[in-house]
Amino acid sequence: MNGNRLKQLRKERGLTINQLHERTGISAPMIYKIEHDERKIGLHTLIKLADYFEMSLDDLVGRERGRDGKY
């Protein structure tokens, strides 16, 4: 996941890093590091974020289908 993607989703919902922390249980320093591409994100954290933002993991990470409908 690109850090800019997380930052974009957070800001679209009008959340601060601390508010996202409170709603997901992901530490604020970890969210900051992810947004600044200073930390890789694990599957458990990706799932928490996908659940919070109510989207699939593919949508969360910005994965797009090709013309043939495959990833």
Secondary structure as the mmCIF struct_conf table of DSSP 4:
data_model
#
loop_
_struct_conf.conf_type_id
_struct_conf.id
_struct_conf.beg_label_comp_id
_struct_conf.beg_label_asym_id
_struct_conf.beg_label_seq_id
_struct_conf.end_label_comp_id
_struct_conf.end_label_asym_id
_struct_conf.end_label_seq_id
HELX_RH_AL_P HELX_RH_AL_P1 GLY A 3 GLU A 12
TURN_TY1_P TURN_TY1_P1 ARG A 13 GLY A 14
HELX_RH_AL_P HELX_RH_AL_P2 ILE A 17 THR A 24
HELX_RH_AL_P HELX_RH_AL_P3 ALA A 28 GLU A 35
TURN_TY1_P TURN_TY1_P2 HIS A 36 ASP A 37
BEND BEND1 GLU A 38 ARG A 39
HELX_RH_AL_P HELX_RH_AL_P4 LEU A 43 PHE A 53
TURN_TY1_P TURN_TY1_P3 GLU A 54 GLU A 54
HELX_RH_AL_P HELX_RH_AL_P5 LEU A 57 VAL A 61
TURN_TY1_P TURN_TY1_P4 GLY A 62 GLY A 62
TURN_TY1_P TURN_TY1_P5 ARG A 67 ASP A 68
BEND BEND2 GLY A 69 GLY A 69
#
